[in-house]
Amino acid sequence: MTQTERLHQWLKNNPIDPITAWTELGIYRLSARINDLRNQGVSIQSRKKQVENRFGEICTVATYRIVE
């Protein structure tokens, strides 16, 4: 199974963010795989959320989910 296929299966039941993509699916370039799915016609919504990094700094990351 490719990364894009694993991601598509995950998104059918759960939203995803970059940390989850890396730890659960082994996907380092989440936005590239999201782009692959969008190019295949999958409707995906992105939202920004703020998280704290290991240095205590606030960073903005995207979360993705399939739009039904």
ZIQUI-V675589 format. One record per helix or strand. SS is the DSSP state (@ for helix, = for strand). FROM is the first residue (numbers start at 1). LEN is the number of residues. If there is no record, write none. Layout:
ss->(SS;SS)
from->(FROM;FROM)
len->(LEN;LEN)
This chain:
ss->(@;=;@;@;=;=)
from->(3;16;18;30;44;58)
len->(9;2;8;10;9;9)
